[in-house]
């Protein structure tokens, strides 16, 4: 007979139930039920160790073979096993090995919720209490409800003591990709002597396309960062810090806003493209008469966390007066960006193909001239950046039957009457 008891922890996200009926024509094959909770953004993990003291004797010929089972209390009142310790044989005073577990698995970021259960006995605790570490507050009496109800002199079925509790923050792949702008290894490195790779691409491509804008006022957005003052994660924030008026005066204004944002935000994953595409698409959807055409310039290191949603956004945007230029910076492979370009295979989402090609991708590293001939490399960049824009623009106008506005009459200086010859 194996003996066990368990403390409890809980999650905070609402539980979603989904059922899928299995069937073969003429037969009932049952139902699969999936319970899901949205994971919190908590990235901490904890190292814990427990010991027991004077636990109840359960084995007939020996003492007990105790182990701990940790159950997380779910939002719907059910419990899910999140960790089980090793069995310590034939003892009433076990010392279990230290173990490491993520806070998301343990309680999904909820530090305070309790749960109850029993076997040898039970005790309830929370992440917040455990985080106090080894102290008088983390010595728990193990209570067996059945024994307590039957025996007047019953005290407990032993105690469990927390021996250690260490908190660590888990780093992710994106932490290494994003980097710190203060570190030379980051693509956003703020070098006082030269432009970083993002700034080089922004300046080079921006100078090319800004001449096609009449007022030179550009809304500039960032995505993938924690914003002050509360650390809210955003995938659609104004680089100049003014969400009501994100416009910057020319490419130089965009550059200034970019540098200022690096000083105020914390780069943070995931990297989602769809929010900024949808942002521009909302503007484009309001002006379909051909009087305006929108071009979204995205500068990226190639990492994308919402590929399916981005495809959906591009397919939807393909019917609007807009194009997307994606400039890849850094040494990474850009397979995902090439797929979004759709030159070889028209992009699709959920069986629906984009009405037209609206994406142009260029890897910036291919245009950095190692010989120092800046004019030559920028000329090639301009050619490739604009290679598809005219056709994309014309394809929208033609399919909507939109004609160019009539040309204005030729200018005649004052005091110079028009002369005609017959």
N, C-alpha and C positions, 0 to 999 in steps of 0.2 A: 504494500500500500504506500503510495507516494503522498506526502503531505504538503500543503501549500496554503498561502494566503496572499492577499494583494492590496496595496494601496491604489488609489484612483486618481486620475487626472482627466481633464476635459478639453474639448475644442470649442470654438466660438462661431464658426461659420454655419449657416443654415444647411440642413441636410436636404439633398435633392434625391427623390426616388424616381427611378426609371425602370420600367418593366418591358421585357421583350418576350413575346410569345413565340415559342418554337412549334413549328407544325410541318407535317407531311400530309398531303391530301388524304383525307380519310382517317387520320390519326391525331390524337392529342398528345403532344410531347412535353407539355409542361411550360413553365415560365421562368426566365432568368430575371432576377431583381437586382439592380445596381443601386447602391447607396453612395452618394458623393457629397463631399464637403469642399468648398473652395478653400485652397490653402492660403494661409497668411504669408506675408512677406518676411516673417521672422527668419533670420539667418543664424541664430545662436544655436549652439549645442552645449550639452552639459555632461560632465563626468561625475558619476555618483558611486558611492560604495555604502553598503548597509551591513549590519550584523544583527543577529538575534540573541536573546538572552532568556533562558528558562522557559522555552517553548513547551507546549503540551507534548506528552509522550503519546505517540499514535501507533507505533509498530508493536506487535505482540512479543516478539523475541528481541527487540532492540529498542532504540529510542525513537527518533524520527528521521526522515530524509527530506528536510525542508528545502524549498526553493521559492523565490518570489515571482509572481506574475503581475506585471503592470498593465492595467486596463485604462484606456482613455475613455472618459465619459463623452458620448456624442450628444449633439444638440437635441436629438429626438429621444433621449433617455436610454438608448442602448449603449453597450460597451464594446470596445474593440481592443484586442490584445496589441500592445505596442512594444512590449519587451518581456522576456523571460530569462531569469538568471539560471546559472548552473545548479544542479542538485548537490547539496552537501550531505554526504552519507552519515547516518547513525550518530546524530548529535542533536542536542537541545540548545546549543549555543553556537550556531553557525556564523561564519564570516564569509560573505559572498564576495566574489571578485568585483573590482571596480568596472564599470561599464560606461560607454559613451553613447548618447542618443540625442538626436536633434530635437529642439523644442517644438518644432512643427509636428513631429511624430508623437511627442509626449503629450502636448496639450494644445497644439495649433495656435500658440500665442496667447492663450487665456491663462493668466497666472493665478487666478483666484478660485475657479470652480472646483467643487468637491464631487466625489462619487462614493458609493457604498457597495460593499459586497462582503462575502464571508466564506471561509472554509475552516482552516484551523482556527482562524480568528480574523479580525479585520481592524483596520484603522484608516482614517481619512486624512488626507493632507492636500496641499496645493503646491504649485511651482513656487509661489512667492514664499511660502513657509520653508520649503526645501532650500531656497536660495540663501537663507540665513546661515547655512553651513552647519558644521558640528557645534551643537549647543544644547542647552537644556530644553529648548523648544523642539528639537528634532529627536527626542526619545519618545517612541510611541508605544502605548500599551496595546497589546493585541487582544481584542475582546471577542469572545465567542458568544453570540446572543443566546443560543440554546442553553449553554451552561449557566449563563448569567440569570436566565429565567428560572432555572431549576435549583440553583444553589444559592442560599442566602449569603454565605461567606465567600462567594466567588469574587476574586479580585481581577484577574486577567489570565490570559493564556500565554504570558511571556511579554517580552518587549522587543521592539526593533529600533535600532539606533542608526542614524545617518552618520557615517564616519567621515565622508568628504563630499564636497559639492563644488565643482569648478566649472565656470562658464567660459565658453570660447565662441568667437564669431567665425563662422565658416566663410571662406572666400569662394568665389565662383569663377568659372571660365571667363565671364564677362569682366570681372575685376582686372584680369590680366590684359584683356583686349582694350578696355577703355583707358586704363592708365590714369595717372595723375598729371595734370598740365604742368606741374612744377618739376616733373621728372623728364629727363631727355629721351627716355624710351617711349614716351607718349606721342602719338601723332598730333596731339593738341599742345605739345610743349611750347611754352611761351618764351622763346629764345629772344633775348634783347637785341641780338645782332642780325637776325634774319627771320623771314616768314616761316612758320611751320607748314607742313604739307597741306593741311586744311586751308590755311590762309592763302597759300600759293594758288591752289585750285580755285578758291573763291574769287581771288583777284583776277586771275587769268580768264576764267570763263565769264565772270561778271562783266569785265571790260568788253567782252565780245558781244554779249546779249543786251547790255544796258542801252545801247544806241537805238534799239527797237522800241524803247519805252519813251513816251512823250514827256512825262513829268519827272522821270528818274527817281520816283519815290517807290521804294520796294518794301513790302512787308517781309520781315525775316523771322523765321521760326526755328526753334531747336527741338530736338526730341531725344529722350533718354537721359533724364537728369532729375535730381532731387532739388526742389526749389526752396529758397528761404521764405518765411522764417521757420516753417514747421516741417520741412523735409518731405513735402508732398512730391510723389513721383509723377512726372509729366512727360507726355510724348507730343506735346503741342504747345510750346510756350514761346512768348515773345522774347527775342534776343535782347531787345532794349529794355525789358522789364515792364513794359506798358501794354498789357493785353488789350486795352481799349484802343490803342493807336500803335500798332507794331511797325509802322512805316519808318524806314530809314532813308536819309537823303543820299542817294547815289550809292555806288558800291563802296566808296570810302566810308559812308555812314554805316553800311552793313558790317564792314570790317571792324569799325570801332565798337559796334554793338556786340559783335562776336567776342572780341577781347574782353569787354566788360563782363559779359555773361560767364566767361571762364573763371573770373574772380569771385563770382557770387553763387554759382550753382555747383553741385557735385555731380559729376558724370556718373550715370547709373543705368544699368540694364533693367529690363530687356530693351532691345532696339526695335521699335515698332514703326513701320513706314505708313501704315494705313491712316492714322489720324491726320497727318499733314496732307496726304493726298485728298482725303475727304474734306479737309478744311478749304483747299483751293477749289475742289469740285463744287462746294456750296456756292461760292462766288460765281463760278462759271455757269452753274445751272440757272442763275438769275439773269444772265445776259446771253440769250441764244440767237439774237438777231444779226450777228456778224459784226456788231460795232466794236466788240472787244474780243481778244483772244488771249488766254492765260498760259504762261509758261512757268512750270514749277521746276526749279533747280534743286536737286538733292545731292549733297556731298556726303559720301559715306565710306566707311572702311570695309564695307562688304558684309558685315554681320547683320542679319535680319532675323527677328524672332516671330514675326507674324506673316509668314509667306502666304498662307492661304487667304488671310484677310486682305493682304496687299493685292493679290491677284483679283479678288472680288472688287476691290476699290478701283483698280485699273480698268477692269471690264466695264464697270459702271461709268467711269469717267470717259471712256472711249466715245460715248455719244455726246460729249460736251465739248465746247470750244476751248480745249486745253491740250497741252503737250507736257511731257515730263522728260527732263534731262537729268540723267544720273551720272555723276562723276565719281569714280572709285579712286580712293587714295590709299597709300600704303602697299605693303608687299603681299597681302592676302590673295587667295584665289577668289575670283568673282563669278563663280558658276551661277549663283542665284541671281545676280544682276543681269547676266547674259540671258538667263531664262526670262526675266521680266522684260528685256528688250524685245523679245518676240520676233526677231528677224528671221529665224529659221522655222520656228513653230509659233503660230499666232497664240497669244496668251488666252487662257480660258479659265473659267471658274464654275464648278458644279455643272458642267456640260454646256455652259454658255460661252461662246467665243466673243472676244472683243470685236466691236463693229469695225474698228480700224486700228492700225498701229500708232500708238501715241508716245512710245517710250524710246529714247535714244540713250544708250550707255557708252561711256568712254572711260577707259582706264587712264588716269592722269599720268601715271609713271611712264607711259609710252611716249609722252610728249616733252619730257624733261630732257633737253638736249645736253648730252654729256660733253659736247665739244665747246659749249659756251655760246653757241649761236642762238641767242634767245629769240630773235625775230623769226628764224626759220621754224623753231619748235612751236611758237605761238601761232604762226600762220597755219601750220598743220592742225593744231588744236581747233582753231576757229573753223577750219574747213569741215572737220569731222563733227564738231558740236552742232553746227548748223546744217549738216548734210541732209537730215530727214525732216527738219522743221518746215521748210516750204511745202513739201509734199503733204505733210500731215495737216498743215493749215488749209491747203487747197482742197484736200479730200473732204474736210468738214464743210467748207463753203459750197462745194459742188453738190454734195449729197443733199444739202438744204436748199439748193437753188438760189443761193445768195450771190448777188452780183456786186462788183466794185461800185463804190459811189462815183457819180459822174465827175470827171476831172474839172477843176475850176477853170474859168476862162483865163487866157494868158494875161499876165500883168501888163498894164499900160501906165507908164509914169504920168503924173499930173502935168497938164499943159502940152501933152503930145497927142494930138488927135490921131485917130486911126486912119491910116492911109491905105487905100485899096487901088489896085490896078485892074483896068478892064482890058 
